[in-house]
């Protein structure tokens, strides 16, 4: 299966959230490293996995244990 990798700015355009909101509020709370994003070659750059985010965006709070 082919996956679509997005930068923070590209993801921002798709989900209509500000890049800063993604970095400061969503990353590590609802977007989980290893599931929704990864750091290629162990660096600082983050690439988001669109298919995982799209799949989980519609989940309710119950699904996340909230």
N, C-alpha and C positions, 0 to 999 in steps of 0.2 A: 504494500500500500504506500502510495506516495503521500508525503506530508508537505504542507505549506508552512514555511518559516517566515515570520514577520518581525520586523523591528518594532520598538515601542511606538514610533510615529505611525507606522503602517497599521498596527493594531488599533491605535487611536482613531484612525479614519474609518475603520470597519465597525467598531462598536460605539462610536460617538462619545467616547470619554476622553478628556484631556490627557495628554501624555504624562503629565505630572501626577494626576489622579491614579493612573495605572501604576506608576512607579511607587507612589507613597501610600496608597490605600488598598489597591487590589492585589499587588504583588505580595506574596507570602501570607495573605489572608484568605483569598478565594482562588488566586492563581498560584499553584503550588509548583515549586521547582521539581523537575523530573516528570511531572505530569503535563503541565501547561507551558512550561518554558525550560530552557537549559542554557548553559554557558559554554559555547563551543570552545574546545581546546583549553578548558579550565580558566578562561580569561574573564574580563569584566563585562564584555558585551553580552547582552541577553537576546535570545531569539525565542519568540513565542510560537507555539504549535497551534495553528489555526483550528484544525479539526478537533482537537481536544477542548479548546475554549468554546467553539461553537456547540459541541456536544453538551457541555456542562453549563452553558449560560442559562438555559431554561430550567435548571433544577431549582427546587424550592429550598427555603431555609432548612426544612426538615432533612433534606438530602445531605446537607452539609453539617448536620448536627447542631444547628443554631436554635 
